Amino acid sequence: MPMEISVIVPTLNEENYIEGCLKSISGQTFPRDKYEIIVSDSASTDRTVEIANKYADLVVVTEKRGIWWGRNYGAEYARGRFLVFIDADTQIKSDYLETVYKYMEKGVVGLTTGFELDGAGPGIRLIEYFSDGYWWLNSKMGNGSLIGINLCVPRHIFTKVGGFKEFALEDAAFDRELRNEGETLFLLQRKVVASTRRLEAYGMIGLCRYYIELGLVDGGKIRNSHLRKLIKYRNYAPVRLSEIRRRSSGFESIEMLSRCLNKWKGWD
């Protein structure tokens, strides 16, 4: 039976998240013999590979690092007609593959679904709805709409554009190339649950600065030498649990917002 989907998970020291991710991919309503799970590891020094071997159909290891490279390396071993890239700290709902497959079969060249954040409280929910709404509106306007946490593409289109490139925001650059090949979609249906580790590590304000600055760097929009000195973030930086620190200007302000909304709605 032909392989329809290859799910590729790039990893680097993800022992705290990878099992939950792979379990969610293994428990799909889509027929198990029609999709494969590939973990593309960048020489992790923890138990990532050991855990991945329990669930993945194939685990490949490369010494080269970079999430863009990890995705491309895993794709080299893929047999499926469609490639689905899932981040290691993300879990997909049981009908995720069934849902995206229907759209990909219609000729869409790139697809991302809406997401939930792993956490409780109206503050987190507010971020979810704002983010999903923003990406959905972008999609409707024909602008960038694909996010690396869950990204689907036909394999022949992936090959045609040359895969992911070495950009700080590699998913945004990939999205721009795919839009030259056809229609890309952001589904408002929230079919994945993403971790909040980057939000916890950077804080809300710091996270906004991180993505804005990486976008400016990728776009080559900062030519003034004095402005370049003010740029804090120039490259993609992985975040692990040991690096997460709560910051009063960021994540704690989200918790404060949650408490205020709870009291306002009479939930406390």
GIJORA-V539971 format. One record per backbone hydrogen bond with DSSP energy under -1.0 kcal/mol. NH is the residue of the N-H (numbers start at 0). CO is the residue of the C=O. E is the energy in kcal/mol with one decimal. If there is no record, write none. Layout:
# GIJORA-V539971
nh=NH co=CO e=E
nh=NH co=CO e=E
This chain:
# GIJORA-V539971
nh=3 co=33 e=-1.7
nh=4 co=33 e=-2.0
nh=5 co=81 e=-2.6
nh=6 co=35 e=-3.1
nh=7 co=83 e=-3.0
nh=8 co=37 e=-2.8
nh=10 co=39 e=-2.4
nh=16 co=13 e=-1.7
nh=17 co=13 e=-2.9
nh=20 co=16 e=-1.9
nh=21 co=17 e=-2.7
nh=22 co=18 e=-2.5
nh=23 co=19 e=-1.8
nh=24 co=20 e=-1.7
nh=25 co=21 e=-2.2
nh=26 co=22 e=-1.5
nh=28 co=93 e=-2.7
nh=33 co=30 e=-1.8
nh=35 co=4 e=-2.1
nh=37 co=6 e=-3.3
nh=38 co=57 e=-2.5
nh=39 co=8 e=-2.3
nh=40 co=59 e=-3.1
nh=41 co=10 e=-2.2
nh=50 co=46 e=-2.5
nh=51 co=47 e=-2.8
nh=52 co=48 e=-2.2
nh=53 co=50 e=-1.5
nh=54 co=51 e=-1.4
nh=55 co=51 e=-3.0
nh=56 co=36 e=-1.6
nh=57 co=36 e=-1.7
nh=59 co=38 e=-2.7
nh=61 co=40 e=-2.7
nh=69 co=65 e=-2.6
nh=70 co=66 e=-2.1
nh=71 co=67 e=-1.9
nh=72 co=68 e=-3.1
nh=73 co=69 e=-2.0
nh=74 co=70 e=-2.0
nh=75 co=71 e=-1.2
nh=76 co=73 e=-1.3
nh=77 co=74 e=-1.1
nh=81 co=3 e=-2.3
nh=82 co=152 e=-3.3
nh=83 co=5 e=-2.8
nh=84 co=150 e=-3.2
nh=85 co=7 e=-2.1
nh=86 co=148 e=-1.9
nh=89 co=86 e=-1.7
nh=90 co=192 e=-2.6
nh=92 co=190 e=-3.1
nh=95 co=92 e=-2.2
nh=98 co=94 e=-2.2
nh=99 co=95 e=-2.7
nh=100 co=96 e=-2.1
nh=101 co=97 e=-1.2
nh=102 co=98 e=-1.1
nh=103 co=99 e=-2.6
nh=104 co=100 e=-2.2
nh=106 co=103 e=-1.5
nh=107 co=102 e=-1.2
nh=108 co=182 e=-2.6
nh=110 co=151 e=-1.8
nh=111 co=184 e=-2.0
nh=113 co=186 e=-1.3
nh=113 co=188 e=-1.6
nh=115 co=191 e=-2.8
nh=117 co=193 e=-2.8
nh=118 co=116 e=-1.5
nh=124 co=120 e=-1.9
nh=125 co=121 e=-2.4
nh=126 co=122 e=-1.6
nh=127 co=123 e=-2.3
nh=128 co=124 e=-2.5
nh=129 co=125 e=-2.1
nh=130 co=126 e=-2.7
nh=131 co=127 e=-3.1
nh=132 co=128 e=-2.2
nh=133 co=129 e=-2.2
nh=134 co=130 e=-2.4
nh=135 co=131 e=-2.4
nh=136 co=132 e=-2.4
nh=137 co=133 e=-2.3
nh=138 co=134 e=-2.2
nh=139 co=135 e=-2.2
nh=140 co=136 e=-1.6
nh=141 co=138 e=-1.3
nh=142 co=137 e=-3.0
nh=149 co=146 e=-1.3
nh=150 co=84 e=-2.1
nh=151 co=110 e=-2.7
nh=152 co=82 e=-2.4
nh=154 co=80 e=-3.1
nh=157 co=153 e=-2.3
nh=158 co=154 e=-2.4
nh=159 co=155 e=-1.9
nh=160 co=156 e=-2.1
nh=162 co=157 e=-2.3
nh=166 co=164 e=-2.1
nh=172 co=168 e=-1.8
nh=173 co=169 e=-2.1
nh=174 co=170 e=-2.3
nh=175 co=171 e=-1.9
nh=176 co=172 e=-1.5
nh=177 co=173 e=-2.3
nh=178 co=174 e=-2.1
nh=180 co=177 e=-2.1
nh=184 co=109 e=-2.4
nh=186 co=111 e=-2.7
nh=190 co=113 e=-1.5
nh=190 co=188 e=-1.1
nh=192 co=90 e=-3.3
nh=193 co=115 e=-3.1
nh=194 co=88 e=-1.0
nh=199 co=195 e=-2.7
nh=200 co=196 e=-2.1
nh=201 co=197 e=-2.5
nh=202 co=198 e=-2.3
nh=206 co=202 e=-2.5
nh=207 co=203 e=-2.0
nh=208 co=204 e=-2.2
nh=209 co=205 e=-2.4
nh=210 co=206 e=-2.1
nh=211 co=207 e=-2.3
nh=212 co=208 e=-2.7
nh=213 co=209 e=-2.1
nh=214 co=210 e=-2.1
nh=215 co=211 e=-2.1
nh=216 co=212 e=-2.5
nh=217 co=213 e=-2.8
nh=218 co=214 e=-1.9
nh=219 co=216 e=-1.2
nh=220 co=215 e=-2.2
nh=227 co=223 e=-2.2
nh=228 co=224 e=-1.2
nh=229 co=226 e=-1.2
nh=230 co=227 e=-1.0
nh=242 co=239 e=-2.1
nh=243 co=240 e=-1.2
nh=249 co=246 e=-1.8
nh=251 co=246 e=-1.4
nh=253 co=249 e=-1.2
nh=254 co=250 e=-1.9
nh=255 co=251 e=-2.3
nh=256 co=252 e=-2.2
nh=257 co=253 e=-2.2
nh=258 co=254 e=-2.3
nh=259 co=255 e=-2.3
nh=260 co=256 e=-2.5
nh=261 co=257 e=-2.4
nh=262 co=258 e=-2.2
nh=263 co=259 e=-2.5
nh=264 co=260 e=-2.1
nh=266 co=261 e=-3.1
